[in-house]
């Protein structure tokens, strides 16, 4: 049976290309092992969507 992660981190994204890579790197390097990261793009017009896909 699949269990839900203990911690969910929701990251709102709107034209954050300048900071998004660093933000996601920091979140994935957390010591918690049972997390999910949900990035919600709110219509960015910069390259934030490309960064999220990568």
N, C-alpha and C positions, 0 to 999 in steps of 0.2 A: 504494500500500500504506500502511495506517495504522500509524504507529509508536507505541509506548508512550511516555508522558511520561517524562522523565528523572528526575523527582522526584515522589514521591507523599507527601502529607501526610495523616495520619490523625488526625482530631480526635474523641476520645471525648466524647459529650455526655450528661450526666445533670443535669438541673435547673440549667442554666447560663444561663438567660434574662438574667441581670444582666450577663454578660460575653460572651455569644455573638456579638452584633452587632459589638462591637469586635474580637473575635478574628478573625472572618471578614473584616472590613474590612482588618485588618492582613495577613492571608494573601493576599488578592487584590491588595494593593498591593506585593507583593514584586517585585523586579527580575527574578527568574527568569521566563522566558516559557513554558517547557515544563514546567508542573506540573499535577498534579491534586490536588484537595482532596476527601477522602472524610470526611464527617461521619457518625459512627455513633451514633444515638440509642439509649440503653439504657433505654427506658421512662420517659422524663421525665414528670413530672406537672405541670410548669409550662408556659409558653408556648414552650419551646425548639423543639418540632416546628414550630410556626407560623413561627418565625424562620427555621428551616432551609428551609421551603417557599418563603418569600419570597425 
